[in-house]
Amino acid sequence: RRPTVDAILREAELWAPSSPQTVFVGGGTPSLLDAGELRALFDGLESLTHFRRSAREVTVECNPESLDEAKAATLLELGATRLSIGFQALDEDALKLFGRVHDSAQAFEAYRAARAAGAREVNIDLIYAWPGQVLDAWLADLDRVLDLGPDHLSAYNLTFEEDTAFRRWLDDGTLPKPVEEVELAFFESTRARLGARGFGAYEISNFARNDLVAHHNVNYWRNGTYLGIGPSAVSKVGVVRGGNVKSVGDYVRRIRECGDARVWEEAPDALDRLRETWWLGLRLADGLSPAEARARAGYDLPTDPMEPVAERLRADGLLELRAGRYVLSATGLPLGDWVARKFLDA
């Protein structure tokens, strides 16, 4: 693990910006690092970027089996402001399905450890609408999690992405996908329950109390600039996007040999950037205006070719226009991915 930390710091020395606004340590299981490794990572990043005085938010992803009070205290001491704990589910069979090695008891203990260590902002990740899940049982589990008092909750319905085990199981009939009516019931019931418990839905799958939104992720949805460092990391700087090699071993080797682990790079044209900006921006509750979309995408023409697409979707009842901003309607919310494809395919 230490060679990986050293490689990350070497890459950061080349690319990391000074005074970042947000920092997100994730994309794996950073809480597996011991105190010495964490200190080397965070102190090294501080010396390169001075993030402790500039960042409004420093988030660390934690798996329940690797987070105790001492580890949480170390993370907070080193500059973390938010701990994000991957509960994923309370059902033990579901956890096995997701390939998780923790159980629900460990998830609750990890949360208590974070609070005992002094964490003031804690996020919990959950997955719902997995095959065989019963709605009433899900809402009961959701209430148990909310009773803990998290500040932020990310609740995603199970998706069957290409090149994943879930998609292979779906294709060969091993794992059935819930019918659309069931998925819709889970989606609507989840939003209703979270709203009743004081959580605002600022993005399709993300909910916060007291406006404690995840600023780092909001920057993604606004198609902002970000720099990714480490195995599998993806960056978007200006109009150029790129990604690092996925394998940890290959990443360490490449950084040692040439100092660069990037294996792909692209520069989408202005129209593609505009399509992507609409796709991402509509996930947020406050949506976006055509002028914002053009500015974020660096699209210099005075008219927005995506606006007619938005108008057609508004005529179909999937979007609404509020004070010049397009937002998903109540009908469009559960169809957010489908609506997004209309812009990507335009």
Secondary structure, 3 states (H helix, E strand, C coil): CHHHHHHHHHHHHHHCCCCCCEEEECCCCHHHCCHHHHHHHHHHHHHHHCHHHHCCEEEEEECHHHCCHHHHHHHHHCCCCEEEEEEECCCHHHHHHCCCCCCHHHHHHHHHHHHHCCCCCEEEEEEECCCCCCHHHHHHHHHHHHCCCCCEEEEEECCCCCCCHHHHHHHCCCCCCCCHHHHHHHHHHHHHHHHHCCCEEEECCEEECCCCCCHHHHHHHCCCCECCCCCCCEEEECCEEEEECCCHHHHHHHHHHHCCCEEEEECCCHHHHHHHHHHHHCCECCCECHHHHHHHHCCCCCCCCCHHHHHHHHHCCCEEEECCEEEECCCCHHHHHHHHHHHHCC
